[in-house]
Amino acid sequence: MDVLHVSPHPDDELIGAPATLLALRDAGHRIVNFAASLGAPESAERRRTELEQACQRAGFELLVAQRPFGRTSTRPGVGRDRAEHRLSEELATVIDNGSFDLVVSPSPHDRHPGHELVARAVRSVLAGRSRSPRWWLWRLWGELPLPTTIVSFGVERMTEIMDALAAHTGELARNDYRALVEGRGRETRVLAPELIFGFGSPALEQPYAEITTEVVRDHDRWLLGRPRLMDPGAPLVAPSGLDISWWLNGQSVAQRVQAEQVASGA
């Protein structure tokens, strides 16, 4: 199986859903990380070098957008719409040429404007395909109200994630995301089984966990995936019958706030 991870920024490939991607890699699946942005222009060269090293450590192939979006492209207005359209066009080419079975990206409700821009571009591309790959959503700045899929993992895997993430020296010097990844893994280990299998469910055995939300395109609907512990050898199963298009296509909190700020001149 070929998996495309769409990364808003260098380092998101090892912050968003790294345990999920590494488990799939270990099961023999091909992981391609598509970097939609290289950050600010003044640091783009450095961040690209760090990204190449991180992907090499993680065993991911790397593609970088031909026209990466910049920070100003995420602000409301024509610039953001243009950046989203360009990214959608490039992603469509990558997906059509790559025969990907699964796309992994942030959620369109992930609060960060760059993350939401990437997710909307992915949504647009997948919605326009007669045969659409599965889509797994991860969370960083926002929350996933309907998680479906758990990857439970141990200290050895966390060490591997940290070693690869350490390649992003510039970003870690600004804000040490290693603490976030480790802390979120512990938190998710407690919350995941109850959120996915129902409150009162037994705890996971491993010290860390990671969650994603699977959505499956079905004609003009988005169906929620089935709740499960991910089997890396057979990660794709039949979806539930629950239509969550209302959530996936709905305006995010960040979009609504931005729109009201623009309307009010704030």
Secondary structure, 3 states (H helix, E strand, C coil): CEEEEEECCCCHHHCCCHHHHHHHHHCCCEEEEEECCCCCHHHHHHHHHHHHHHHHHHCCEEEECCCCCCHHHHCCCHHHHHHHHHHHHHHHHHHHHHCCCEEEEECCCCCCHHHHHHHHHHHHHHHCCCCCCEEEEECCCCCCCCCCEEEEECHHHHHHHHHHHCCCHHHHHHCCHHHHHHHHHHHHHHHHHHHHHCCCCCCCCCCEEEEEEEEEEECCEEEECCCEECCCCCCCCCCCCCECHHHHCCCCHHHHHHHHHHHHCC
